[in-house]
């Protein structure tokens, strides 16, 4: 029992460190991807190839003067970025980062906790995360911040419905809410030459879920709550120092966790082709599975960035129309189609 708690404690710290590192260096990757797409160089001063730029940015945020407006609600002003950062870090505890490791004859799962309502847990945490934006925008007592908070709440409500319906069709097909079981189902049987990933069975659900993930993360073309050209930064207009850093950092952590969830639900998680036929030790295959999962995550993070620097921002009416008149009917149709296919298979 002691070894179990020791392993889990170390594993939590490792995942926490990896999440922070990926979040930090996503800011560096964002600038490099933008520079590549715009035929520029990007960060190249802080260290070789600008590799120390995230550390320089973090130090700058820490050293900046911290300003709290006199007309703000000071308690809620501080609470807003704390909620945004906390909920961003909480969502990763149900993601299976790998299969199992065998240490001294004891098998340890590379998943912090495999609760049987893992998908509902993620939805709950994501829903709480919007309160960080709403509270911060309202507490600032700034009209641009308030508009950003209102936009964020309306956007989250609009796109969470379509995202939830896409997951209903997914759960109908898999019969479970556990991310660990969903990943195991996509491994294929022993001797299988290919993994049966859920994106093959739910292509429309995947497109809906991915689109809603962009909206939930406030990423372009759904960055209406913070668009600089209209709202001067939106809900974090009045923030400075590390409080602003928390908001910006939470967005990249959310992008990382969203990529991990998409990879787990639709692209096999830590499973990869021919993994059952390599003839390697269990631990070696587990490590390769972890690397495969992170390769999928990196691809989706790049996809998030690629979309940001190639697709223009929607107008607000277009944003609402897409959520209510586009994705919502499609997600309902996806549920009906999934149900009909399941009934047809029964016969």
C-alpha positions in Angstrom: 0.0 0.0 0.0 2.8 2.4 0.8 4.5 1.7 -2.5 1.2 2.4 -4.3 0.8 5.8 -2.6 4.5 6.6 -3.2 4.2 5.8 -6.9 0.9 7.8 -7.3 2.4 10.8 -5.5 5.5 10.8 -7.7 3.3 10.3 -10.8 1.1 13.3 -9.8 4.2 15.5 -9.5 5.6 14.2 -12.8 2.3 14.9 -14.7 2.1 18.3 -13.0 5.6 19.2 -14.1 5.0 17.9 -17.6 1.7 19.9 -17.9 3.5 23.1 -16.8 6.4 22.5 -19.1 4.1 21.8 -22.1 2.0 24.9 -21.3 5.2 27.0 -21.0 6.8 25.8 -24.2 3.5 25.9 -26.1 3.9 29.7 -25.9 7.3 29.3 -27.6 5.9 26.9 -30.2 3.0 29.3 -30.9 5.5 32.0 -31.8 7.6 29.7 -33.9 4.6 28.3 -35.8 3.3 31.8 -36.4 6.7 32.9 -37.6 7.0 29.9 -40.0 3.5 30.5 -41.5 4.3 34.2 -41.9 7.8 33.7 -43.2 9.5 35.2 -40.1 12.1 33.9 -37.7 10.3 34.2 -34.4 12.1 34.2 -31.0 15.8 33.9 -31.4 17.5 36.0 -28.7 16.9 34.2 -25.4 19.2 31.1 -25.7 19.9 29.0 -28.8 17.0 29.4 -31.3 15.2 31.3 -28.6 14.6 28.1 -26.5 14.7 30.1 -23.2 12.0 32.5 -24.3 9.3 30.9 -22.0 11.6 31.3 -19.0 12.2 34.9 -19.9 8.5 35.5 -20.3 7.7 33.9 -16.9 10.4 36.0 -15.2 9.0 39.1 -16.8 5.5 38.3 -15.5 6.8 37.7 -12.0 8.9 40.9 -11.9 6.1 43.2 -13.3 4.3 45.6 -11.0 1.1 44.1 -9.8 -1.9 46.5 -10.2 -5.3 46.0 -8.7 -7.8 48.7 -9.8 -9.3 50.7 -6.9 -12.8 50.3 -8.3 -12.6 46.5 -8.6 -13.9 43.8 -6.3 -10.4 42.9 -5.0 -11.3 39.4 -3.7 -13.0 38.3 -6.8 -10.3 40.0 -8.9 -7.7 37.7 -7.4 -10.0 34.6 -7.4 -10.7 34.7 -11.1 -7.3 33.8 -12.4 -6.9 31.3 -9.6 -10.0 29.4 -10.7 -8.9 29.5 -14.3 -5.5 28.0 -13.5 -6.8 25.4 -11.0 -9.5 24.0 -13.2 -7.0 23.8 -16.1 -4.7 21.6 -14.0 -7.5 19.5 -12.6 -8.8 18.1 -15.8 -5.7 15.9 -16.5 -6.2 13.5 -13.6 -8.5 11.2 -15.4 -6.5 10.9 -18.6 -4.7 7.6 -19.1 -1.1 8.7 -20.0 0.0 5.1 -20.6 -0.8 1.5 -20.0 0.8 -0.1 -16.8 4.3 -0.3 -15.5 5.5 -3.5 -13.7 8.0 -2.6 -10.9 9.3 -5.4 -8.6 6.4 -7.6 -9.7 3.7 -5.0 -8.9 1.6 -3.4 -11.7 1.1 0.3 -11.5 -1.4 2.2 -13.8 -0.2 5.4 -15.5 -3.5 7.1 -14.8 -3.9 9.2 -11.7 -7.4 8.0 -11.1 -9.8 5.9 -13.4 -13.2 7.0 -12.1 -16.2 5.4 -13.9 -17.5 8.9 -14.9 -14.3 10.3 -16.3 -16.0 12.1 -19.2 -18.5 13.7 -16.9 -15.7 14.8 -14.6 -14.0 16.6 -17.5 -17.2 18.3 -18.5 -17.7 19.4 -14.9 -14.2 20.8 -14.5 -14.5 22.6 -17.9 -17.8 24.1 -16.9 -16.3 25.5 -13.7 -13.4 26.9 -15.6 -15.6 29.5 -17.3 -16.4 31.0 -13.9 -12.8 32.1 -13.7 -13.3 34.2 -16.8 -16.7 35.4 -15.8 -15.6 36.4 -12.3 -12.4 38.1 -13.5 -14.3 40.1 -16.2 -17.0 41.2 -13.8 -14.7 42.0 -10.8 -12.5 44.3 -13.0 -15.4 46.9 -13.2 -14.3 47.6 -16.8 -16.8 47.6 -19.7 -14.5 45.7 -22.0 -13.8 43.1 -19.4 -17.5 42.7 -18.7 -18.3 42.3 -22.4 -15.6 39.7 -22.6 -17.1 37.8 -19.6 -20.6 37.9 -21.1 -19.3 36.6 -24.4 -17.4 33.9 -22.7 -20.4 32.6 -20.8 -22.7 32.7 -23.8 -20.0 30.9 -25.9 -19.5 28.2 -23.4 -23.2 27.5 -23.0 -23.7 27.4 -26.7 -20.9 25.0 -27.5 -21.0 22.8 -24.4 -24.5 21.6 -25.5 -23.2 20.4 -28.9 -20.1 18.9 -27.3 -22.3 17.0 -24.8 -24.5 15.6 -27.5 -21.5 14.4 -29.5 -20.3 12.6 -26.3 -23.8 11.1 -25.8 -23.4 9.4 -29.2 -19.9 8.3 -28.3 -21.1 6.8 -25.0 -23.9 5.0 -26.7 -21.3 3.3 -28.9 -18.7 2.5 -26.2 -21.1 1.9 -23.3 -18.8 3.5 -20.7 -17.7 6.9 -19.3 -14.3 5.7 -18.1 -11.4 7.0 -20.2 -9.3 4.0 -19.2 -11.9 1.5 -20.5 -12.4 3.6 -23.7 -8.6 3.5 -24.4 -8.5 -0.3 -23.7 -11.3 -0.8 -26.2 -9.3 0.8 -29.0 -6.3 -1.5 -28.5 -7.7 -4.3 -30.6 -7.3 -8.0 -29.8 -4.1 -10.0 -29.4 -2.4 -10.3 -32.7 -4.4 -7.5 -34.2 -2.5 -5.7 -37.0 -4.3 -2.4 -36.5 -6.0 -0.5 -33.7 -9.7 0.2 -34.1 -9.8 3.9 -33.2 -13.1 5.5 -32.4 -12.7 8.2 -35.0 -13.5 5.5 -37.6 -16.9 4.9 -36.0 -17.7 8.5 -35.0 -16.2 10.8 -37.6 -19.0 13.4 -37.4 -18.8 13.3 -33.6 -15.1 13.9 -33.7 -15.5 17.0 -36.0 -18.2 18.4 -33.6 -16.1 17.7 -30.5 -12.9 19.2 -32.1 -14.8 22.4 -33.1 -16.3 22.7 -29.7 -12.9 22.2 -28.1 -11.7 25.3 -30.0 -14.6 27.3 -28.6 -14.1 25.9 -25.0 -10.4 26.9 -25.1 -11.2 30.4 -26.5 -8.9 29.7 -29.5 -9.2 31.4 -32.9 -11.6 31.6 -34.7 -13.6 31.5 -31.4 -11.5 34.0 -29.4 -14.4 36.5 -29.1 -14.1 36.8 -25.2 -10.5 38.3 -25.5 -10.3 39.7 -29.1 -7.7 42.5 -29.0 -9.1 44.5 -31.9 -12.6 45.0 -30.3 -12.2 44.5 -26.5 -8.6 45.5 -25.9 -7.9 42.0 -24.4 -11.4 41.3 -23.1 -11.9 39.8 -19.7 -8.2 40.2 -18.7 -7.9 43.9 -19.8 -7.2 45.1 -16.2 -4.9 42.3 -15.3 -1.1 42.6 -15.0 1.8 40.6 -13.6 1.3 36.9 -12.7 -2.5 37.2 -12.6 -2.4 37.9 -16.4 0.1 35.2 -16.7 -2.3 32.7 -15.1 -5.0 33.5 -17.6 -2.7 33.2 -20.6 -1.0 30.1 -19.1 -4.4 28.4 -18.4 -5.4 28.8 -22.0 -2.3 26.8 -23.2 -2.8 24.1 -20.5 -6.4 23.8 -21.6 -5.2 23.3 -25.1 -2.8 20.6 -23.9 -5.5 18.8 -21.9 -8.0 19.1 -24.8 -5.5 17.6 -27.2 -4.9 14.7 -24.7 -8.7 14.1 -24.3 -9.2 14.1 -28.1 -6.3 11.7 -28.6 -7.7 9.4 -25.9 -11.4 9.4 -27.0 -11.0 9.3 -30.8 -7.4 8.3 -31.6 -6.6 5.3 -29.4 -4.8 7.2 -26.6 -1.5 5.4 -25.9 -2.3 2.6 -28.4 -0.4 2.5 -31.7 -0.4 0.1 -34.7 1.4 -3.2 -34.3 2.0 -2.7 -30.6 0.9 -6.2 -29.8 3.3 -7.8 -32.4 6.6 -6.1 -31.5 7.7 -8.9 -29.1 9.1 -6.3 -26.6 8.8 -6.3 -22.9 5.6 -5.0 -21.3 7.4 -1.9 -19.8 9.0 -1.1 -23.1 5.7 -1.2 -25.0 4.2 1.0 -22.2 6.9 3.6 -22.7 6.4 3.5 -26.5 2.7 4.0 -25.9 3.4 7.1 -23.8 5.5 8.5 -26.6 2.8 7.7 -29.1 0.2 9.5 -27.0 2.4 12.6 -26.7 3.1 12.5 -30.4 -0.7 12.7 -31.0 -1.0 15.5 -28.4 1.7 17.5 -30.1 0.0 17.1 -33.5 -3.3 18.5 -32.1 -1.5 21.3 -30.3 0.1 22.2 -33.7 -3.3 22.0 -35.3 -4.7 24.5 -32.8 -1.9 26.8 -33.6 -2.1 26.3 -37.3 -5.8 27.2 -37.3 -5.1 30.3 -35.2 -2.7 31.7 -37.8 -4.7 30.8 -40.9 -8.4 31.2 -40.1 -9.9 34.7 -39.4 -12.0 35.4 -36.4 -15.8 34.9 -36.6 -18.2 37.8 -36.1 -20.2 37.3 -32.9 -23.5 36.5 -34.8 -21.6 33.9 -36.9 -20.3 32.4 -33.7 -23.8 32.0 -32.3 -25.3 30.8 -35.6 -22.6 28.1 -35.9 -23.2 26.9 -32.4 -27.1 26.9 -32.4 -28.0 26.4 -36.1 -25.0 24.4 -37.2 -23.4 22.2 -34.6 -26.5 21.6 -32.4 -28.6 20.0 -35.3 -25.5 18.1 -36.5 -24.9 16.6 -33.0 -28.6 15.6 -32.6 -28.4 14.0 -36.1 -25.3 12.2 -35.0 -27.0 10.8 -31.9 -30.0 9.5 -34.1 -27.6 8.0 -36.7 -25.6 6.2 -34.0 -28.8 4.9 -32.4 -30.1 3.6 -35.8 -26.8 1.9 -36.6 -26.8 0.2 -33.2 -30.4 -1.0 -33.7 -29.6 -2.2 -37.2 -26.6 -4.2 -35.8 -28.9 -5.9 -33.3 -30.9 -7.4 -36.2 
